[in-house]
Amino acid sequence: MFNKKIRLLVSLLFVLTIISACGSENGESSSNSNNEAENNNKERTLQHASGEVTIPANPEKIIAPYLEDSLVALGVTPAAQWSIGDDVIDYLQPQLEGVPKIAWDLPPEQVIKHNPDLVIFSSPSSLQNGSYEDYNKIAPTYVYKDEVSSDWRKQLTRMGEILNKQDKAEQALADFDKKVEEAKASLQTSIGDESVAFVWAKGDQFFVFENTRYVAETVYNEMGVTQPEFIKNLPKAEAQWNPISLEKLGQLDADHVFLIGSEGEAGFETLDNSSVWQSTPAVENNQVYTMNEPSHWTIDGVIAHSMSIDKIVETLTK
């Protein structure tokens, strides 16, 4: 009888211990969840190119001209989108259709009209229409440092920090890295060591992507696609992107060329009538591919580069 009571007492203590542990875990989980929610609902003071600024906890009306790629990648729709006249960032229009336009240089009177609760500039030099104080009086204003905005990965990561969406930024970059690895394997199978180049026709001028320009940086340096000797010998990318002469372009020794430009560009006709261009290897082997949607090719951003990589793989693995 005594042993039976002992066993009963031990069993009861065991059950009470489990209940206590569960309660502790639930309490801890609840506490962590509450702390996380509390942190997400707090204003944050961040350092930036113009000093420091206090960011609203959950800004809903954001204006960030020419940074819309990062916003959309984080699931954010801006209050107004970058424009020059009627021109907008074409490749983002499926996500930004109907979003009001705002001039690229952000006139303060237009900013006020949209009543933002956060304004973000891509660099100090992008403040063209007034001082930082002018914009910061309208809404908290964050200005990217040049060394951050010039690297699209850092730019996206910082946008995640500004908007308290670090997890989404990390996921977007992880998804991109996976795409790069898959594309690398596909192209190794389809073209092997054959070289690729990118030429942008704008009006009657031609620009060649250096190995640090737009998606070419990923294609050459991460995907391991062969650079033509012509690309290797180009000067390092500068802030001012200079056109290349038709005579110089005739030296392009790439096996494959992506010719980028809006339909009807004058440069296309110029190339068609140029014996110099017609004698390049890619033209002679019918391996020049005209891309008539230039907007995602000529901007840095995770969405833009993803679209370009998809087009490259689709074209070279047919």
C-alpha positions as CSV (number, residue, x, y, z in Angstrom):
1,M,0.0,0.0,0.0
2,F,2.9,2.3,0.9
3,N,4.6,1.6,-2.4
4,K,1.4,2.3,-4.3
5,K,1.1,5.7,-2.7
6,I,4.7,6.5,-3.6
7,R,4.2,5.6,-7.2
8,L,1.0,7.7,-7.3
9,L,2.9,10.7,-5.8
10,V,5.8,10.4,-8.3
11,S,3.3,10.2,-11.2
12,L,1.5,13.3,-10.0
13,L,4.8,15.3,-9.7
14,F,5.8,14.2,-13.2
15,V,2.5,15.5,-14.6
16,L,2.8,18.8,-12.8
17,T,6.4,19.2,-14.1
18,I,5.2,18.7,-17.7
19,I,2.3,21.2,-17.3
20,S,4.7,23.7,-15.7
21,A,7.2,23.3,-18.6
22,C,4.5,23.7,-21.2
23,G,3.2,26.8,-19.5
24,S,6.7,28.2,-19.4
25,E,7.3,27.5,-23.1
26,N,4.0,29.0,-24.1
27,G,4.7,32.0,-22.0
28,E,8.2,32.4,-23.5
29,S,6.8,32.0,-27.0
30,S,4.1,34.5,-26.3
31,S,6.6,36.8,-24.9
32,N,8.9,36.5,-27.9
33,S,5.9,37.1,-30.2
34,N,4.9,40.1,-28.2
35,N,8.4,41.5,-28.3
36,E,8.7,41.0,-32.0
37,A,5.3,42.8,-32.6
38,E,6.4,45.6,-30.3
39,N,9.6,46.1,-32.1
40,N,7.8,46.2,-35.5
41,N,5.5,48.9,-34.1
42,K,8.3,51.1,-32.9
43,E,9.7,54.2,-34.7
44,R,13.4,53.7,-35.5
45,T,16.2,56.3,-35.9
46,L,18.6,55.4,-38.7
47,Q,21.8,57.0,-39.9
48,H,21.9,58.0,-43.6
49,A,23.7,60.2,-46.0
50,S,22.1,63.4,-44.6
51,G,22.6,62.6,-40.9
52,E,19.9,60.7,-39.1
53,V,16.1,60.3,-39.4
54,T,13.4,58.7,-37.4
55,I,11.4,56.3,-39.6
56,P,7.7,55.7,-38.9
57,A,7.0,52.2,-37.5
58,N,4.9,51.1,-40.5
59,P,5.0,53.7,-43.3
60,E,2.2,53.2,-45.8
61,K,2.7,56.0,-48.2
62,I,6.2,55.8,-49.5
63,I,7.8,57.8,-52.4
64,A,11.2,56.3,-53.5
65,P,11.8,57.4,-57.1
66,Y,13.9,54.9,-59.1
67,L,14.0,52.5,-56.2
68,E,10.7,50.9,-57.1
69,D,12.3,47.6,-57.9
70,S,13.3,47.2,-54.3
71,L,9.9,48.3,-53.0
72,V,8.1,45.8,-55.3
73,A,10.5,43.0,-54.3
74,L,9.5,43.6,-50.7
75,G,5.8,43.6,-51.5
76,V,5.4,47.4,-51.2
77,T,3.4,49.6,-53.6
78,P,4.7,53.2,-53.6
79,A,2.3,56.2,-53.2
80,A,3.7,57.5,-56.5
81,Q,6.2,56.2,-59.1
82,W,9.2,57.6,-60.9
83,S,8.5,59.2,-64.3
84,I,10.0,61.4,-67.0
85,G,7.0,62.8,-68.8
86,D,4.9,59.8,-69.7
87,D,7.8,57.4,-69.4
88,V,7.8,55.1,-66.4
89,I,9.7,51.9,-65.4
90,D,8.0,49.7,-68.0
91,Y,8.9,46.3,-66.6
92,L,7.3,47.1,-63.2
93,Q,3.9,48.2,-64.7
94,P,2.2,44.9,-64.0
95,Q,2.7,45.6,-60.3
96,L,2.4,49.4,-60.5
97,E,-0.4,49.9,-63.0
98,G,-2.6,52.8,-61.8
99,V,0.0,54.1,-59.4
100,P,0.2,57.9,-59.8
101,K,3.4,59.3,-61.5
102,I,5.8,61.8,-59.9
103,A,8.5,63.6,-61.7
104,W,12.0,62.0,-61.5
105,D,13.4,65.0,-59.7
106,L,10.7,65.1,-57.0
107,P,9.4,68.7,-57.1
108,P,8.4,69.5,-53.5
109,E,4.9,70.7,-54.5
110,Q,4.3,67.2,-56.1
111,V,5.6,65.5,-53.0
112,I,3.2,67.4,-50.8
113,K,0.3,66.5,-53.1
114,H,0.8,62.8,-52.4
115,N,1.0,63.3,-48.7
116,P,3.7,60.7,-48.0
117,D,4.8,59.4,-44.6
118,L,8.2,58.5,-45.9
119,V,10.4,59.8,-48.7
120,I,13.5,57.9,-49.9
121,F,16.2,59.3,-52.2
122,S,18.7,57.0,-54.0
123,S,21.7,59.3,-53.4
124,P,22.6,62.8,-52.2
125,S,22.9,64.0,-55.8
126,S,19.3,63.1,-56.5
127,L,18.1,66.0,-54.3
128,Q,17.7,68.3,-57.2
129,N,14.7,70.5,-56.3
130,G,15.4,71.5,-52.8
131,S,17.5,70.9,-49.7
132,Y,17.2,67.9,-47.5
133,E,15.4,70.1,-44.9
134,D,12.8,71.0,-47.5
135,Y,11.7,67.4,-48.0
136,N,12.2,66.4,-44.3
137,K,9.6,69.0,-43.4
138,I,7.1,67.3,-45.7
139,A,7.8,63.8,-44.4
140,P,10.7,61.8,-42.8
141,T,13.3,61.6,-45.5
142,Y,16.0,59.0,-45.9
143,V,18.9,59.5,-48.4
144,Y,21.0,56.5,-49.5
145,K,24.8,56.8,-49.4
146,D,26.4,56.4,-52.8
147,E,28.3,53.3,-51.9
148,V,25.1,51.6,-50.9
149,S,22.9,52.7,-53.8
150,S,25.5,51.8,-56.3
151,D,25.3,48.1,-55.3
152,W,21.8,46.8,-56.0
153,R,22.2,44.0,-53.4
154,K,23.2,46.4,-50.7
155,Q,20.4,48.7,-51.8
156,L,17.8,46.0,-51.5
157,T,19.1,44.9,-48.1
158,R,19.1,48.5,-46.8
159,M,15.5,49.0,-48.1
160,G,14.6,45.9,-46.0
161,E,16.1,47.6,-43.0
162,I,14.4,51.0,-43.6
163,L,11.0,49.3,-44.0
164,N,11.6,46.7,-41.3
165,K,11.3,43.9,-43.9
166,Q,14.7,42.3,-43.6
167,D,13.3,38.8,-43.9
168,K,11.7,39.6,-47.2
169,A,14.9,41.2,-48.5
170,E,16.9,38.1,-47.5
171,Q,14.4,35.8,-49.2
172,A,14.4,37.9,-52.4
173,L,18.2,37.6,-52.6
174,A,18.2,33.9,-51.8
175,D,15.6,33.3,-54.6
176,F,17.8,35.3,-57.0
177,D,20.9,33.3,-56.0
178,K,19.1,30.1,-56.7
179,K,18.0,31.4,-60.1
180,V,21.6,32.3,-60.9
181,E,22.8,28.8,-60.1
182,E,20.1,27.1,-62.2
183,A,20.8,29.5,-65.1
184,K,24.5,28.8,-64.8
185,A,24.0,25.1,-65.2
186,S,21.6,25.5,-68.1
187,L,23.9,27.8,-70.1
188,Q,26.9,25.6,-69.4
189,T,25.0,22.8,-71.1
190,S,23.6,24.9,-74.0
191,I,26.6,27.1,-75.0
192,G,29.6,25.8,-73.0
193,D,32.5,28.2,-73.4
194,E,30.9,30.4,-76.2
195,S,31.0,34.1,-75.4
196,V,28.1,36.5,-74.9
197,A,27.9,40.3,-75.2
198,F,25.2,42.9,-74.6
199,V,24.8,46.0,-76.8
200,W,22.2,48.7,-76.2
201,A,21.0,50.8,-79.1
202,K,19.7,54.1,-78.0
203,G,18.8,56.4,-80.9
204,D,21.7,56.1,-83.2
205,Q,24.2,55.5,-80.4
206,F,25.6,52.2,-79.1
207,F,26.6,51.2,-75.6
208,V,28.3,47.9,-74.7
209,F,27.8,46.4,-71.2
210,E,31.1,46.2,-69.4
211,N,31.6,43.3,-67.0
212,T,30.3,45.4,-64.2
213,R,27.3,46.9,-65.9
214,Y,23.7,45.8,-65.1
215,V,23.0,42.1,-65.6
216,A,26.3,41.6,-67.3
217,E,28.0,41.6,-63.9
218,T,26.0,38.6,-62.8
219,V,26.3,36.8,-66.1
220,Y,30.1,37.1,-66.3
221,N,31.1,37.1,-62.7
222,E,28.6,34.8,-61.0
223,M,27.3,32.6,-63.8
224,G,30.7,32.2,-65.4
225,V,29.6,33.0,-69.0
226,T,32.7,33.6,-71.2
227,Q,33.5,37.3,-71.8
228,P,34.7,38.2,-75.3
229,E,38.2,39.7,-75.4
230,F,36.5,42.9,-76.6
231,I,34.7,43.1,-73.2
232,K,37.7,42.2,-71.2
233,N,39.6,45.1,-72.8
234,L,37.0,47.8,-72.2
235,P,37.8,50.4,-69.6
236,K,36.3,49.9,-66.2
237,A,32.7,51.2,-65.8
238,E,32.5,54.9,-65.1
239,A,29.6,57.0,-63.7
240,Q,29.4,58.5,-67.2
241,W,28.5,55.7,-69.6
242,N,30.0,56.7,-73.0
243,P,28.7,55.4,-76.4
244,I,31.0,53.4,-78.6
245,S,31.7,54.1,-82.3
246,L,30.4,51.9,-85.0
247,E,33.9,51.2,-86.2
248,K,34.9,50.1,-82.7
249,L,31.8,48.0,-82.4
250,G,32.9,46.1,-85.5
251,Q,35.6,44.6,-83.4
252,L,33.2,42.8,-81.1
253,D,34.3,39.1,-81.1
254,A,31.3,37.7,-79.2
255,D,29.7,34.4,-80.3
256,H,26.3,35.6,-79.1
257,V,25.0,39.2,-78.9
258,F,21.9,40.5,-77.2
259,L,21.0,43.6,-79.1
260,I,18.8,45.7,-76.8
261,G,16.6,48.6,-77.8
262,S,13.0,49.8,-78.4
263,E,11.4,48.7,-81.6
264,G,12.2,51.0,-84.4
265,E,15.4,52.5,-82.9
266,A,17.5,54.3,-85.6
267,G,20.5,52.3,-84.5
268,F,19.0,49.0,-85.7
269,E,18.9,50.3,-89.3
270,T,22.4,51.7,-88.9
271,L,23.7,48.2,-88.0
272,D,21.7,46.6,-90.8
273,N,23.5,48.9,-93.3
274,S,27.0,48.6,-91.8
275,S,29.4,46.2,-93.5
276,V,31.6,46.5,-90.3
277,W,28.8,45.2,-88.1
278,Q,27.7,42.6,-90.6
279,S,31.2,41.0,-90.5
280,T,31.2,40.3,-86.8
281,P,31.1,36.6,-85.8
282,A,27.7,36.8,-84.1
283,V,26.0,38.4,-87.1
284,E,27.7,36.0,-89.6
285,N,26.5,33.0,-87.5
286,N,23.0,34.4,-87.1
287,Q,23.4,34.7,-83.3
288,V,22.3,38.2,-82.7
289,Y,19.1,38.4,-80.6
290,T,17.0,41.6,-80.7
291,M,15.4,42.4,-77.3
292,N,12.7,45.0,-77.7
293,E,12.0,45.5,-74.0
294,P,15.0,47.6,-72.9
295,S,13.7,48.8,-69.5
296,H,14.7,45.7,-67.4
297,W,18.0,45.4,-69.2
298,T,19.2,48.9,-68.3
299,I,18.5,49.2,-64.6
300,D,19.9,47.5,-61.5
301,G,17.5,45.6,-59.3
302,V,16.6,42.1,-58.2
303,I,13.4,42.0,-60.3
304,A,15.1,43.6,-63.4
305,H,18.0,41.1,-63.3
306,S,15.8,38.2,-62.7
307,M,13.8,39.1,-65.8
308,S,17.0,39.5,-67.9
309,I,18.4,36.2,-66.7
310,D,15.1,34.5,-67.7
311,K,15.3,36.0,-71.1
312,I,19.0,35.0,-71.6
313,V,18.3,31.4,-70.6
314,E,15.2,31.2,-72.8
315,T,17.1,32.5,-75.8
316,L,20.3,30.5,-75.5
317,T,18.7,27.1,-74.6
318,K,16.2,26.9,-77.4
